Amino acid sequence: QVQLVESGGGLVQAGGSLRLSCAASGRTFGSYAMGWFRQAPGKEREFVAAISWSGTSTDYADSVKDLFTISIDTDKNTMYLQMNSLKPEDTAVYYCAIDSIPYRLPRTGQYEYGYWGQGTQVTVSS
């Protein structure tokens, strides 16, 4: 049974930073690509960032490129999303997900992911 648990969300002022964590269990960490998605009220879930199974390849949505950084720590079975220079439009529930097929490059499509966390709320005030 794969479990993903996000943490690190909260309320921050515009221009501030947050680091989200996604702790994984039940699957060989380091063999599967992982990703972050977000969903704002009234909007569809959208891709934010993804990282390959090896951690050597990453992909970002244009809106967060050069502002957010995705990383993994295989010793801790944890994925991170460092978010800098946050804007009110970054307000959303952030979800982590793990690929359904091993040894792939970063995936940007949500339907390519097999397991999801419960989400963590990020609120950026202006």
N, C-alpha and C positions, 0 to 999 in steps of 0.2 A: 504494500500500500504506500503510494507516494504522498508525502505531505509537504506542503510549502507554507511557511508562516512568515508574513511580512511584519515589519516593525519599523519605527522611526518616523512615522508621519506626525503631523501636528500643525500648529498655527505659527506662521512666520510672516514678518513684514516683507514687503516688496524689496528686492535687493539682497535678501538674506539667503541662507543656505540650509539645507537639510541633507542627511544621508539616510537613505532607506536600506534596510537589510531584508534578505529573503533566505531563511534557513530551510534547507532541504533535507529530507530523510526518506528512506525507503527505495532509493534508486542510486546506482553507482554515480556519484557526483563526479563530474569531470569527463563523462562520456556523452553528455547531452548538451546541446545548445540551450540557452536560457534567455528570457527576455522580460522586459517591463512594458506594460501597457497602462493606459489610464482612461478613465471615463468621467467626464464632467456631467453635471446634471442636465438632462435633456439632450445629451449628445451620445453618439455611438462610441464604443470603446476604440481607442486609437493606439497605434504603435508608438513607443517612446524610444526604446533602445534594446539591442540584443547583442549577445556575445556567443562566439562559437564554443564548441565542446572543449577545445584546447585553451580557450582564453586568449588566443592570439589574434582573433579577428572580431571586430565590432561593427555595428551599424547603428545609426541614429536617425531619428526623424529630423527633418530640416529645422523645425522649430526649436529644437533643443541642442543642436550640434554646437560644439564648443562651449556649451554651458553645463551640460550634464556629462557624467562619466560613469560608465558601467564597468564593473570588475567582478572577479570571482576569487575566492580563497578556498582552494580545494582542501586544505587542512581543516578548515572550519565548516566545510559543506555549506558555504554561504555566498550569496551574490549580493552585490551592493549597487546602489545608484546614488552617486554624489551629485546633488543638484545645487548649482550656484546661480547667483543673480536671478533669483526667482521672481516671477511676475504674477499678477492676479490671474492671468489666463492659464497659469499652471495649476490652478485649483482643480482638484479631481480626486477620485479614489484611484490609487495606484495598485496595480496587480502584478505579481510576478508569475511566470509560467515556465514550464520545462518542455522541451521538444518531445515529440512522440517517437522520433526515430533517432538513433544514436549517430554520433560522428558527423554531424552536418555543420555547415557554416551558419552564421546568424540568420534567423528567420524573422521576417517582418509581418507575416500573415498570422492573425490570431488563430485561425483554424488549423494551423500546423502544430499547435501546441496541445499536448495531451492532458496536462495537469495544471491547475491554477491554485493560487493562494486565495485567501478570503478578502484581501485588499486592505489598504491602509489609507486613511484620509489625509490629504495635504491641502491646507487652506492658506492662501497667500493674501494678506490684506494690503490694501493700497494706502 
